[in-house]
Amino acid sequence: MKTKFNYLTLFFVLYVFSSCGAEGAREPRANAHIATQTTEKNATKTTTQTAASAPRVLFPLDEVEKSAPARPPGQTQTLDELAELERAGSWVQGMALTESSLRESAGDYAGAVLAAFKELSLAYGRGLIHKTDVEQNLINVLTVINDDAAVSAVNAALAFLSEQWDEAAAALRLLFTDDEEPDSFARWMILTCALEKNNSEATDRRIISAYRSIRARYAQFPEYWYRGSRAFSGGISAEYAENCINTSPQGPFANECRAVIAFRAGLRAEDGLSIRTKREIESAIARSVNSGNPEVLDSLLPLIGLPDNPYTVFAVGALRALSNAQGYRDYFNRMAAASGGRLAERLYYISRGVNVNG
């Protein structure tokens, strides 16, 4: 007999929102009140698993029973509504936990686990929690469940988190094969496994097309853009990298995506640390103008000093318009005098303003 774990979503709610409520990412915390509920059966599943060690993925999965019950009509409608909100770009913190609760109430425990994993993944992608927080939560869930499909879903998520692409894909295909939406989170995970396993410009075009086709639902999901930026080529790769940065400039995927943009622009990978997206450039300028403080633009100076590339050209044009104001003109001249080489030349050019001939 399978045991319902109606407190699963509450567990994730308490953890995710306490973690995300802090400024920046937090270190994993002990969850003693959960650990005390460990059953003898589940204790044997997690004896060797700790936050400090790599998770032990429980495979093979060919004995897993795929027996998730059909959802009541009212709950199906609610899940559909949540999906449409995501596709419309209205994905907000806590929405996936609502989905998890609905799936749990309907007896779809594997789906509830993945929905909760989606919430944790979004928090991690936005830099609100650490990867170890996600791992620890998944491990802790193993101590409070004895549903076979849910245990397999947790281990699939652990395999995905550890980049064990073959194991994660095998588990997910076994658990989520019928009646899955083409852009469901499980489908995204399976497609990601395929992209990463074949991470080259020769990746199957069908996989690439399928991945691109679900972008509307994951527009606010940094990892969606990150995985695409690694797998795709040319301008599409740069576009995905830029979108990843825009969704989470300080998140764990941002710096690698800056390196992707630098590479696609013909720069060195290390130049990526100086790259700022067009949205970031506009945001810095807006903050500077609104505060009346030219020094807010200091963060753009490394970008100005890079070799020619679309982002530097955009920044130079945008900053040059500010030089018509005396305070900004003085700032650019002062920074130019303190600089050298390409950066100084461009700052002097910027300081002349848009209405002065070269």
Stockholm file with secondary structure:
# STOCKHOLM 1.0

chainA/1-358         MKTKFNYLTLFFVLYVFSSCGAEGAREPRANAHIATQTTEKNATKTTTQTAASAPRVLFPLDEVEKSAPARPPGQTQTLDELAELERAGSWVQGMALTESSLRESAGDYAGAVLAAFKELSLAYGRGLIHKTDVEQNLINVLTVINDDAAVSAVNAALAFLSEQWDEAAAALRLLFTDDEEPDSFARWMILTCALEKNNSEATDRRIISAYRSIRARYAQFPEYWYRGSRAFSGGISAEYAENCINTSPQGPFANECRAVIAFRAGLRAEDGLSIRTKREIESAIARSVNSGNPEVLDSLLPLIGLPDNPYTVFAVGALRALSNAQGYRDYFNRMAAASGGRLAERLYYISRGVNVNG
#=GR chainA/1-358 SS CCCCCTTHHHHHHHHHHHHHTSSSCCCCCCCHHHHTTCCHHHHHHHTTCCTTSCCCCCCCCTTCCCCCCCCCHHHHHHHHHHHHHHHTTCCCTTHHHHHHHHHHHTTCHHHHHHHHHHHHHHHHHTTSSCHHHHHHHHHHHHTSCCCHHHHHHHHHHHHHHTTCHHHHHHHHHHHSCSSCCTTSHHHHHHHHHHHHHTCSTTSCHHHHHHHHHTGGGGTTCHHHHHHHHHHCCHHHHHHHHHHHHHHCTTSTTHHHHHHHHHHHTTCCGGGGGGCCCHHHHHHHHHHHHHHTCGGGGGGGHHHHTSSSCHHHHHHHHHHHGGGGSHHHHHHHHHHHHTCCHHHHHHHHHHHTCTTSCC
#=GC SS_cons         CCCCCTTHHHHHHHHHHHHHTSSSCCCCCCCHHHHTTCCHHHHHHHTTCCTTSCCCCCCCCTTCCCCCCCCCHHHHHHHHHHHHHHHTTCCCTTHHHHHHHHHHHTTCHHHHHHHHHHHHHHHHHTTSSCHHHHHHHHHHHHTSCCCHHHHHHHHHHHHHHTTCHHHHHHHHHHHSCSSCCTTSHHHHHHHHHHHHHTCSTTSCHHHHHHHHHTGGGGTTCHHHHHHHHHHCCHHHHHHHHHHHHHHCTTSTTHHHHHHHHHHHTTCCGGGGGGCCCHHHHHHHHHHHHHHTCGGGGGGGHHHHTSSSCHHHHHHHHHHHGGGGSHHHHHHHHHHHHTCCHHHHHHHHHHHTCTTSCC
//
